[in-house]
């Protein structure tokens, strides 16, 4: 059945740039509200992304939600705070909470091997449930790129994906390294299903979402997904183009939830107040896994654990085809910021701007460069400026990504840059067995920012242009 309420919401028009809903208590000041709305509108205009929804939690209460721009470009439908947006990998927090519900009931033990439930899976005797949730299993990641690959575009089942990707050689001995893998959380959700004897989303609704007071949630892997805001992608700095969705069955415990921004903010209040679960369960989820050599991984269970500008954070980003999310909780400050953009970037930038409004901004430390990657990036940029690329420099998924339309958009986007004068490394990390780098690119005519992934055998797997 078509969701008539959502259809009505999609038809709404919005008379001002930001459509906001404020709580009656602890509402933000008019000055703070104006600064947030100016920043969001400015960032959207700069990025070319159609729209965004944002929320701010202070003093443990949702004090601001706002919607900006378009949920759909053609025919135009303005964004609304009531619309459910896909939150991508922020869903992993909910998956971890579902596991902890069963741990509290004595139905699961974190240090039991995966073979307890799925002995037929490769390496299942070596990998524990705790390894999955802490992202230290060694299982390969089935969804690494920030664009839709052929496999993830296809209809499948979580079990089919898990069978395929757990059958690959482990990247390392379980518990000896940290490496992000969506496969881990697909398998964790399957374990919840097996133990509870319920479909994962049904168990999650009854035992996590409803106790948290979160009612309006969509399962993107479900059989009847209602009309939703549209996701948009850019090839380089080309126009925003409607993105295809992930295939049914590809998201599950790794990223299958969609919800209004206020519901995500409500979850942040649950995290701050440590409701739904016992305090001991929250402590486990919010504690980083320590490797045998004593190195901390900076990751708990569904949370990146960092100190950001002197403040401890529980955070996670999320990406779906055409959507990005940033959700950050500041426990000591009783504050949280949540942002969802229906575009292939910009959520983290908006979240950072809102955090700077809520807190005093701080200086950032420089990041070391990698000469071989810089040389590769320079070469590929020069080729893309001419409208072609040597496919021997690209990993298979990026070869698939660079269609004639993508090459044309990248050429038009990169030609105004002029000759590359320098690359300044902004960040570096590992993801899915690859090295990730973000750069500020200084050109002879203008500057841009880019995000790249490089495989360990030196092939470029992603190059995303950021305004």
Secondary structure, DSSP 4 states (H G I P E B T S, - for coil): ---HHHHHHHT---SSSEEEE--SSSPPPHHHHHHHHHHHHHHHHHHT--EEEEEEEETTEEEEEEEEEEEETTTTEE--TTS-EE-GGGHHHHHHHHHHHHHHTTS--TTSBTHHHHTTSTTTTT-BHHHHHTT-S-PPPS--SSS--HHHHS---HHHHHHHHHTSPPSS-TTS-----HHHHHHHHHHHHHHHTS-HHHHHIIIIITTTT---EEETTSSSPPP-PPPEE-STTS--EEPPPPPTTS-HHHH-EEE-HHHHHHHHHHHHHT-SS-HHHHHHHTS--B-TTS-B-SB-SS-EEEEETTEEEEEEEEEETTEEEEEEEEGGGTEEEEEEESSSS-HHHHHHHHHHHHS-----------HHHHHHHHHHHHHHTTT---GGGB-HHHHHH--HHHHHHHHHHHHTT-SEEEEEEEEEEEETTEEEEEEEEEESS-EEEEEEEEETTS-EEEEEEE-
